[in-house]
Each structure stands twice: as C-alpha cells, then as structure tokens.
Amino acid sequence: MPGQVPPPSPRALRVAGAGDIHCRDAIQDRVFDAFSSLDGEADLLLLAGDLTGEGEVEEAEILCEAVSRSSLPVFAVLGNHDCHAGNAAEIADLLRAAGVILLEREASRLEVSGVEVGVAGAKGFVGGFAPSQMPDFGEPSLRAVYAETGEEVSGLDAGLREIATCAIRLVVLHYSPVEATLDGEPREIFAFLGSDRLAAPILEHGPDLVVHGHAHAGAAAGQIGETPVHNVSQTVIGGDFKIFELAVELEQGPIR
C-alpha cells in the first residue's frame, strides 16, 4: 500500500574472528582502534587465543580496555602465550570481569535477532596429525600431555552437545584441529600446532564454523567433514578481524 513501510529485509549472521592479537603496550592504540570499529560490522566476536604478548596481567588489561570500546558480545579462549607467565587464572578473571565470555572446555548461548547461537570453546592442545600422532605411551610426562589433549577434546565434545539445538553453532579454539590450516608452517612443528584428536567431536556434531589461531604462518582455510575451519591468526588474515557471514535469516535489529 502507498506510504506503508516495508518490513526489514533479512540478513546473514556476521561473525568476526581473530587470533594471536598479542596485546602489549607497543600496539595498544591499534588494538583500541580495531575494536572501536567493529560495531555495525559484525554481530559477535570470536577471539582464538594468544590475547596477550607474554601472558602478563598488564597485557590482558589492554584487551579488557579494547573490549569496552565495542558493544559486541565477545567469546574467547586462552592460548599458550596467555599461560606462559603463570597468570592464566588471573587473566581469565580479568576477562570475565570485563564482560568477555571466556570458554574453557565449555559452551555458551546468545540470541541474535531471534536466532539462538551457540558457541563451544576450548584452548585445544598438541599431539600432531595422522600418521604422526603422539601416542599414549612412554614416560609419565609424555602421557600427561596426551591426557591433557584428551581433556580438551572431551570438553569440546561436551560443549557441542550442550549447544546441539542452536540454529547456529560455532567453535573457537587456539590450537588447530586440522592439518590443512597449518600448510606453510614447517612440518617438523606440526605436532606442536594442534591435534586431529580435536577433529573427532567436530566431525560428529558438524558445527557451522570453526576458528582457531596459533599457526602464524599457516593457511587460511580447511575443512572437517562439511564444517569449514578457518585459521584467524592475524598474520594469516592480514588484518585485525575476519568477518564470516553465515546463512541464517536475521531480521535487521539490535543484538539481544
């Protein structure tokens, strides 16, 4: 009818992703500017670990300040750099106090314009890829590494089960679950960049998108079954954030 305002057109869910930000004094202004520019560009943000340069509390405070400059929901996992100085628990507390949804072998849900989105997250860990995988054999210290990766796998599986009914299901890791996104790194260090044991729950549950970091010289994209896997390390994406558009109809409107 003349003069009638048409209903808002549907759009895709926009997911911003980045890993290996390595916050520190020297780059804090760039980090602040990057987060300030996110509003209107994405519906939520996934941070794939190595949020700090050396795992210092002061570096985490820079990220907390950056997060305050955006209204987007932020989901994150820790990386190896965040654990380096023995401050991981304090960093985790700071991030949560700043409103970051930090996922440590767990999942969370939110609603975006009437669509339920689930995010499962874990740091992941090492172990390598078939046929060169670390076995559960030998010295207790090596078997402890194998066991820690197993705990990450179990946590990821539990998180994906928790969000099984969500219309959109996302995974954020630090370590890679697939060899394809490590292409460009020396093969000799693949065992330290991830583990294909992490791929098992992804293959079983078939989430819509997986992002990870850690492999600074790796490749941008891989796949596990029908699920796209993206390496969002900032050196790989060549910028501050990579925006993914997922096929679900959202009505134009604010994030709830």
Phi, psi and omega per residue, in radians:
M1 nan 2.553 3.117
P2 -1.019 2.356 3.101
G3 1.465 -0.125 -3.130
Q4 -1.398 2.340 -3.141
V5 -1.399 2.174 -3.136
P6 -1.177 2.647 3.113
P7 -1.160 2.698 3.125
P8 -1.102 2.489 -3.134
S9 -1.398 2.540 3.133
P10 -1.240 2.776 3.106
R11 -2.527 2.970 -3.139
A12 -1.405 2.792 2.990
L13 -1.324 2.245 -3.133
R14 -1.853 2.077 -3.103
V15 -1.982 2.101 3.045
A16 -1.603 2.449 3.130
G17 -2.395 2.534 3.052
A18 -2.778 2.575 3.034
G19 -2.375 2.823 3.045
D20 1.045 0.840 3.072
I21 -1.236 -0.599 3.076
H22 0.922 0.973 -3.115
C23 -0.997 2.376 3.072
R24 -2.838 2.938 -3.036
D25 -0.959 -0.703 -2.999
A26 -1.118 -0.409 -3.072
I27 -2.091 0.200 -3.005
Q28 -1.077 -0.657 -3.135
D29 -1.115 -0.695 3.101
R30 -1.133 -0.708 3.115
V31 -1.116 -0.773 3.126
F32 -1.050 -0.785 -3.135
D33 -1.098 -0.707 -3.115
A34 -1.104 -0.803 -3.136
F35 -1.192 -0.626 -3.138
S36 -1.112 -0.451 -3.074
S37 -1.555 -0.028 -3.018
L38 -1.345 -0.554 -3.088
D39 -1.015 2.297 -3.095
G40 1.539 -0.241 -3.126
E41 -1.719 -0.387 -3.084
A42 -2.629 2.897 3.105
D43 -1.727 -0.443 3.102
L44 -2.775 2.862 -3.075
L45 -2.207 2.327 3.039
L46 -1.943 2.172 3.115
L47 -1.933 2.053 -2.946
A48 -1.691 0.826 2.993
G49 1.389 3.046 -2.975
D50 0.891 0.987 3.140
L51 -1.337 -0.427 -3.113
T52 -2.024 2.854 3.126
G53 -1.303 -0.889 -3.076
E54 -2.278 0.262 3.121
G55 1.365 0.432 3.116
E56 -1.560 2.552 -3.115
V57 -1.042 -0.694 -3.129
E58 -1.080 -0.568 3.100
E59 -1.224 -0.663 3.078
A60 -1.135 -0.581 3.109
E61 -1.112 -0.563 3.069
I62 -1.105 -0.782 3.120
L63 -1.111 -0.709 3.125
C64 -1.046 -0.729 3.095
E65 -1.128 -0.698 3.121
A66 -1.091 -0.765 -3.140
V67 -1.040 -0.610 -3.121
S68 -1.171 -0.249 -3.107
R69 -1.588 0.061 3.086
S70 -2.293 2.627 3.099
S71 -1.671 0.025 -3.092
L72 -1.223 2.534 2.905
P73 -1.117 2.338 -3.097
V74 -2.082 2.150 3.057
F75 -1.947 2.390 -3.051
A76 -2.544 2.756 2.912
V77 -2.199 2.785 3.051
L78 -1.463 2.820 3.056
G79 -2.160 -3.106 -3.111
N80 -1.111 -0.628 3.106
H81 -1.108 -0.627 -3.124
D82 -1.211 -0.331 3.136
C83 -1.697 -0.176 -2.911
H84 -1.060 -0.751 -3.015
A85 -1.613 0.136 3.120
G86 1.387 0.291 -3.095
N87 -1.895 0.318 -3.015
A88 -1.008 -0.726 -3.113
A89 -1.152 -0.724 3.136
E90 -1.189 -0.687 3.089
I91 -1.087 -0.757 3.121
A92 -1.035 -0.754 3.133
D93 -1.105 -0.728 3.126
L94 -1.078 -0.792 -3.111
L95 -1.101 -0.771 -3.140
R96 -1.130 -0.684 3.117
A97 -1.127 -0.476 3.126
A98 -1.473 -0.002 3.099
G99 1.711 0.004 3.091
V100 -1.265 2.370 3.055
I101 -1.570 1.652 -3.076
L102 -1.515 2.146 -3.057
L103 -1.859 2.010 3.120
E104 -2.100 1.519 -3.069
R105 1.054 0.812 -3.096
E106 -2.665 -3.093 -3.093
A107 -2.410 2.844 3.097
S108 -2.572 2.802 -3.132
R109 -2.226 2.678 2.942
L110 -2.613 2.856 3.100
E111 -1.909 2.240 3.090
V112 -2.066 1.898 3.113
S113 0.835 0.829 3.073
G114 1.486 0.004 -3.135
V115 -1.943 2.238 -3.139
E116 -1.440 2.196 -3.137
V117 -2.039 2.282 3.096
G118 -1.979 2.450 3.125
V119 -2.225 2.151 3.047
A120 -1.880 2.396 -3.080
G121 -2.491 2.566 3.051
A122 -2.738 2.671 3.079
K123 -1.141 -0.611 -2.962
G124 1.341 -3.097 3.119
F125 -2.873 -2.936 -2.959
V126 -1.618 3.110 3.054
G127 2.574 -0.389 3.067
G128 1.601 -3.041 -2.966
F129 -2.333 2.520 -3.106
A130 -0.968 2.428 0.072
P131 -1.629 0.245 -3.061
S132 -1.920 1.063 -3.118
Q133 -1.721 2.599 3.024
M134 -1.206 2.233 -3.134
P135 -1.565 2.865 3.037
D136 -1.525 1.274 -3.006
F137 -2.742 2.560 2.982
G138 1.810 -2.536 -3.050
E139 -1.068 2.591 3.126
P140 -0.977 -0.607 -3.121
S141 -1.137 -0.699 3.099
L142 -1.221 -0.679 3.115
R143 -1.181 -0.499 3.068
A144 -1.166 -0.649 3.067
V145 -1.103 -0.797 3.107
Y146 -1.023 -0.750 -3.112
A147 -1.149 -0.671 3.141
E148 -1.119 -0.715 3.060
T149 -1.073 -0.700 3.107
G150 -1.060 -0.645 3.103
E151 -1.172 -0.636 3.074
E152 -1.140 -0.729 3.113
V153 -1.084 -0.793 -3.135
S154 -1.109 -0.698 3.117
G155 -1.144 -0.697 3.096
L156 -1.131 -0.731 3.109
D157 -1.074 -0.774 3.135
A158 -1.111 -0.703 3.119
G159 -1.108 -0.742 3.126
L160 -1.167 -0.596 3.059
R161 -1.146 -0.642 -3.112
E162 -1.147 -0.558 -3.087
I163 -1.825 0.335 -3.024
A164 -1.011 -0.517 -3.067
T165 -1.610 -0.014 -3.126
C166 -1.246 2.552 -3.141
A167 -1.144 -0.624 3.083
I168 -2.200 2.284 -3.123
R169 -2.173 2.198 -3.068
L170 -2.105 2.649 3.067
V171 -2.239 2.339 3.029
V172 -2.176 2.226 3.135
L173 -2.269 2.937 2.913
H174 -1.736 -0.927 3.140
Y175 -1.383 2.656 -3.068
S176 -1.383 2.474 3.035
P177 -1.684 0.011 -3.043
V178 -2.541 2.492 -3.069
E179 -1.202 -0.517 -3.018
A180 -1.028 -0.614 -3.087
T181 -1.439 0.057 3.068
L182 -1.745 -0.068 -3.106
D183 -1.021 2.159 -3.042
G184 2.036 -0.434 3.025
E185 -1.460 2.685 3.048
P186 -1.057 2.288 -3.109
R187 -1.055 -0.460 -3.116
E188 -1.092 -0.370 -3.108
I189 -1.884 0.132 -3.129
F190 -0.966 -0.647 -3.105
A191 -1.094 -0.390 -3.138
F192 -1.668 -0.016 -3.082
L193 -1.818 -0.153 3.128
G194 2.883 -2.931 -3.112
S195 -2.711 2.355 3.091
D196 -1.338 -0.029 2.971
R197 -1.138 -0.488 3.082
L198 -1.193 -0.333 -3.114
A199 -1.291 -0.432 -3.033
A200 -1.027 -0.897 3.122
P201 -1.181 -0.490 3.088
I202 -1.181 -0.766 3.113
L203 -1.114 -0.683 -3.112
E204 -1.202 -0.744 -2.992
H205 -1.691 -0.338 3.060
G206 1.008 0.971 3.089
P207 -1.142 2.979 -3.053
D208 -1.430 -0.443 -3.095
L209 -2.797 2.428 3.017
V210 -2.161 2.311 3.009
V211 -2.171 2.594 3.067
H212 -2.601 3.019 3.088
G213 -2.241 -2.410 2.969
H214 1.369 -0.736 -3.076
A215 -1.581 1.516 -3.015
H216 -1.115 -0.499 -3.113
A217 -1.896 0.295 -3.084
G218 -1.407 -2.922 -3.123
A219 -1.756 2.802 -3.008
A220 -1.302 -0.615 -2.924
A221 -2.487 2.573 3.009
G222 -2.580 -2.903 -3.094
Q223 -2.723 2.516 2.994
I224 -2.194 1.916 -2.999
G225 1.066 -2.165 3.099
E226 -1.672 0.033 -3.050
T227 -1.594 2.153 3.058
P228 -1.273 2.426 3.109
V229 -2.114 2.218 -3.088
H230 -2.163 2.312 3.002
N231 -1.481 1.946 -3.075
V232 -1.870 0.368 2.979
S233 -0.931 2.364 -3.041
Q234 -1.030 -0.533 3.097
T235 -1.219 -0.451 3.132
V236 -1.448 -0.750 -3.117
I237 -1.383 -0.239 3.064
G238 1.220 0.509 -3.132
G239 -3.056 -2.917 -3.073
D240 -1.370 -0.756 -3.087
F241 -2.500 2.621 2.978
K242 -1.885 2.294 3.137
I243 -1.808 2.186 3.090
F244 -1.904 2.404 3.061
E245 -1.922 2.125 -3.095
L246 -1.870 2.424 -2.999
A247 -1.335 1.587 2.970
V248 -2.593 2.475 -3.061
E249 -1.496 1.939 3.046
L250 -1.853 2.374 2.987
E251 -1.322 2.479 3.084
Q252 -1.021 2.274 -3.138
G253 2.932 3.057 -3.092
P254 -1.271 2.706 3.014
I255 -1.245 2.411 3.105
R256 -1.824 nan nan
